Amino acid sequence: MAVHETTPIKERILSVLVENRAGVLSHVIGLFAARGFNIDSLAVGETEDPTMSRITLVARVDEKTLEQLKKQLNKLIDVIKVQDLGDEGYIDRELMLVKFRTTPELKKALESIMKTYKVHVVEENAKITTIECTEARENRKKLFETLKGHDILEIAQTGAVALSKKEPK
Amino acid sequence: MPKITGAQAVVEAFSKEGVEYVFGLPGGACLPLFDALYDAKFKVILVRHEQGAVHMAEGYARSTGKPGVVVVTSGPGATNTVTGIADAYMDSIPLVVVTGQVKSFLIGNDAFQEADVTGITRPITKHNFLVKDVNDLPRVLKEAFWLATHGRPGPVLIDFPSDISLAQFDFQYPETVNIRGFKPVLEGHPGQIKKAAKMIAESKRPVVYTGGGVIISGAAKELIKFVEKIKAPCTNTLMGLGGVSGTHPQFMGMLGMHGTVYANRAVHECDLLIAVGARFDDRVTGDLKKFAPKAKIIHMDVDPSAISKNVKVDVPIVGDVRQILHELNKIVEPADTKEWLSEIEKWKKESPLRYRDDGQLRPQYAIQKLCEIYGSDAIVSTDVGQHQMWAAQYYKVSGPNQFLTSGGLGTMGYGFPAAIGAQFAFPDKIVVCITGDGSIQMNIQELATAVVHKLPVKIAIINNNYLGMVRQWQEAFYNHRYSSSDMQGNPDFVKLVEAYGGVGRHAKTKQEAEEAIRWSLTIKDRPCVLDFIVEAEENVFPMIPSGKSFEEIMDMA
């Protein structure tokens, strides 16, 4: 008999199809809360079938915990399907809104940032500049690092939404 | 069909599901439901506390294999069911619990007797529903019974606002369910079954370790066939007792913390561990790193999340264990276990289950006598603590659905109402609740329920005037500091049962104990207390301390 080997903690992305009903999200989140796992990001929305919602969930866990989480999610009655997108290859996007204090340096910096990242200015006045960024999670993190030097007032992020690259069954 | 109310629809659905008993207690928010229940063809049993209702339903479910049904009111009525629901969840007992709720438009307004019951019970139910539209009710009821009883069973709760119970609608009970997210795998994978058969044939020292899943799936017959065919020794978990008859020659008794030395030793030495409907609970494994260190593992379970949860499994087989064993029995070849079995026989002789027999009335003796006089066909329920372990060790039940105990949650107060539930289901059987002086007081109010219904439940109190298991641990690990474990203030249990209209006897000696048990057989129409005043500081042995391995097993000197 062997106990499970410990595996490194990694960021995992799960796509969970659920019944589009009240209370379902609390069941899903409850699983994480009861085991003391933090969810890095979570996004929910209706799918092509209005009776189903897709929850995209990013969490940092090890391999064994991931396996348990997938099984526990599958056990929930309102969960229809659990996809481990790490297994399949996926496309992901996050939306981030960042509000800055307007400065000449910021304006200049944004010009070059916009060449590298999918960023545009959504509102700008003498005091405040707000930008919108739609990027894959990895890029969004990099972008965040480059913005840190500026005078950030507030940030709002959606968390990742993602789809597998495969043709659905 | 004329329109009926939501409350009447619930009663109709219960009838269609073949419900025989509903256990419950009314209150404001479920008055419409109890009004509808007044006309029901099945029996409605009024309890004295809602926790009692849930344990009765559990006892009924565990002894019959059918779902237990509970109806209570909102707020405190519902929160009083929480312990019972959690208990049923841990032990996979099928229940449908209907809780009244305040009017749907008042939910969230801190109305009188309001509690967020679906919120509270989310982590302790297999599924729960809040009905906000009466037209959803037939589907919800059908799904509730289906979910409770299919796959790995468990409690399902329906929170039912009083205005919905009064709403009129066209009721049609669905014939089938279609739940997209619930398609349990019942048939074991043939390839995995073949792999298992090969492993079994090649093993020299196999052990079959079975749990509650065998009882739930009705696999006891297939299990015996399997065990006899492969000639392997077999051990049960607490929840698995009765899966194999307690007197079967290949049966080694329970394993784990208070299991027999030889069962634990066999698991420690085996080269193949065949787990059937068991879940590698910490009370079974102790230190995981040292559990079954030489063994490959085959694990059969209907719940995929039970597999490889605690230990790494070599051959997992997901499915209904009865179906898996049935398929496996067709192809499996016996292993050559002659040497192995004789080795275990030797260990059995070296360190048998035993206690000091010095003329004093000891708990083990009382339980042995209960078994001897009531017989191995009786239904035995237990509470939680020392008496529970002694009952598991010394009351050798002959078959499945006869040993009712709170295994996972360890709920003191489970035993007596569970016995009542079982006695309702089997009025002609001997039903005995083996309990302690601590545990019995946690649902003793149900004496009234037993008296009203003339139930001859036997209540065997192993009375040591302590919270015995707590005291044992305090003796062993806390330097004899008996902090809050002395039950000073215990009532006279015989006078107490008499006050309710039952009967009872004290027994202080071995002879009195035997006489009292024989006398109890003459009581046919009311509950009967046997108050065994036993050696107070007796300990449960063997014992593997929590988190330790077989190497550190403590047996009596």
Interface residues (C-beta under 8 A of the other chain):
Chain A: M1 A2 V3 H4 V18 E19 A22 G23 S26 H27 G30 A34 E67 Q68 K71 Q72 N74 K75 L76 I77 D78 V79 I80
Chain B: T118 G119 R122 P123 K126 H127 L130 L147 I179 R180 G181 F182 L273 L288 K289 F291 A292 P293 K294 A295 K296 I297 D303 P304 S305 S308 K309 V311 K312
